[in-house]
Amino acid sequence: MKLKKLFYSFLPGIFLIGYNIGTGSVTSMSKSGANYGTSLLWTVAISCLITYYLITHFSRFTLVTGMTVLEAVRKHLHPWLTWFFLGAISIIIIGAVMGVMGVIADVLEAWSWQVFETGIPSVIWAIFLSTLILLFFWTGNTNSVKTMLSYLVILMFFALMANLFFVIPDIKIILQGLIPSIPKDVVQSDNSALLIMASMVGTTVSVIVFLIRSILVKESDWTVADIKAQKRDARLSVIGMFLVSTAIMVSAAATLHARQLAMNNASEMIPLLEPLLGTASITVMAFGILAAGLSSHIPNIMVIPWLLSDIKSEKCNLKTPLNRTIITALTLAGITIPLFNAKPVFVMLLSQGLLAILLPAIVGVIFYLTSSGQLMKEHRNKTKDTIILAFILLFALFMGGVGLVGFIKDMLSLIV
């Protein structure tokens, strides 16, 4: 009984690992490792440190005020600002659900060619999985979602960490990757280095995660007395994020980069577990990506109903007609990439790059709210917090600019 209670106390942290380290992280870290080895590991390290601070900061705001961040924005800044955030995040979510399902379907198609005499097309996989997801949403609830995703995350975590021990390079190479540098574009890659960097930051320092974290803290009925518990929870989340992200990048560096193979298609992630499992790697990696994908795809579908309920100061009920319509529309959107034979990796990275562009606005909002003596009282920002938040804001502005330049560059490449 005590073990069960302990497990459930870690659910918010495990949930955040599952949401952050989904197909988006697998894709961006794999692409980074394939194109540039471990040279962008510094981006992951800085992003994880920032993520830890912001998770605890967003949590502290809700613990002290009893309000979620969007609720506070509506009441103490301007209602239209909350709708701007919802609109911007909705655009990002649509791209994300399309990209995630596209990646999963592509990988399962590649797997099916190895297992069956004739492969099962990606569009069939997308329709099959989308149907199951719809059934799950129409019969399940948010608590069952969190529990199921936790098991998927644990499975994914151990598979990737076990593989790390078989491919780990010279420690000097890893340490060199912690020295900030911006690599040159790889000719055979269909995404620029700038957009890949922005997507890595966007998927790790995720504005959606911070807003959801605020909601989860309120739903968990935590108070100021639980500050230590939420910090422990945040540490679990960020350590898990860093270890899994590093494992993916190092695996891609040791397999794809070592063979000078850029990664443009989802099926090219299959060799990542080859050092550990040999020919069986295609099956394990396929289902690992399926687990990673579902652990981010399912929460992605929930994000818009979640935030919409938060803006209205209502508890999220996924079974209302409006929320069921939104969930159905987003689930069907996941079929579009396989249906039109588009590039899911390209779409995924564009979506994550847009997250980096939105990051400065969210950081600026939490900076302002937590500096308010009226709201935070004795818990408002100290000098240390002000310095850290100022650094994070500058980093967010830099990466937002990088993401914008990379986004424009890659969109122009589609036209030219």
C-alpha positions, 0 to 999 in steps of 0.5 A: 500500500505504501509503495502504491501511494509512493508511486502515485506521489511521483505521477505528476513528475513521471507524467511530465517526463512522458510528455516532454520525452515523447516522439518530439524529443526522440526525433530532435535528439536523434536528428541532432546526434545523427547530424552533429554527434554530441556537439549540441549536448550543451543545449540539452544541459542548459535546457534541463537546468532551465526547465527544473527552475521554471517547473519549480517556479511555476509550481511555487506560484500556484502553491502560494496563490492557489491560481494556475498561471493562465488564471492569473494572467486572465485576472491580473494582466488581460483576458485577451492575453490568455486567448492569445496563448491558447491560440498560439499553443493550439497551432503548435499542438495541431502541428505536433499531433500531425507530426507525432502520429506521422512518425509513429506510423512511419516507424510501424510501417518500416517494422511491418516490412521486416515482420510480414511478407507485405508491409502495412502502409503508414496510413493504415497504422495511423487510422488504427491507432487513432481509432483506439485513441478515440475509444480511449478518450471517449471511455477513459478519464485524466487519471487513467491517462496519467497512470497509463503514460507512467508505465509507458515512460518507465518502459521507454526509459529502461530500454534507452538507458540500457542501450546507452551502456553499449554505445557510450563514446569517449568521455572527452567527446561528451564533455566537448559537447557541453561547450556551447557551439553552433554547427554548420548545416549538414547538406543532406539534412532537410532541416537547418542547424538553427531549427534543430537547436530551437526544436531541442530547446522547444521540446525540453523547455516546453511552455506547454509543460509549464502551463500544464504543471501549474494545472497539475499542482492545483489538481493535486491539491498541493499547498505551500507545505508541499514545496519540498515535495514538488521540488523532489518531483521536479528533480525526478522529471528533469533528471529523467529528461536529461538522461533519456535525451542524452541516451538518444543523442549518444545512440544516434551519434554512435550509429547514424553519425558514425556512418555519416547518415543524416536523419530525415525520415522516421524509419531511420531511427530504427538502428539506434538500438542496434548495438544492444539488440542486433537485428531485434532492435527494429522491433524493440525500437519500433515499440519504444517509439510507439510508447514514446509517441503515445506518451506525448500524443495523448497529452497533446490531444488533451492540451487544448481542452485542458487549457480551455477549461483552465481559462474558464476556471473549470475542472477539465471534463473530457466528456463534454460535447465541446471537448469531445469535438476538439479531441476528435478533430485533433485525433483525425488531424493525426492521419493527415501526414500519412494520408498525404505522404508528407514528412513527419520529422520536418513537421515535428521540428517546425512545431517544436521550433515554434515552441521556442519562439513562444517561450520568451512571452511565457517566461516574461509573464511568470517573471512579472507575476512572481515579482508581484508582492500583492500576489506572492507576498513574502514568496515573491522573487528574491534577488537570486530569482530575478538574476536567474529569470533575467538570464532565462529570459535572455536565453529564451529571446536568443533561442526564440530568434534562432527558432524564428530564423530557422523556421523562415529558412526551412519554410523558404527551402520548401518554396525554392 
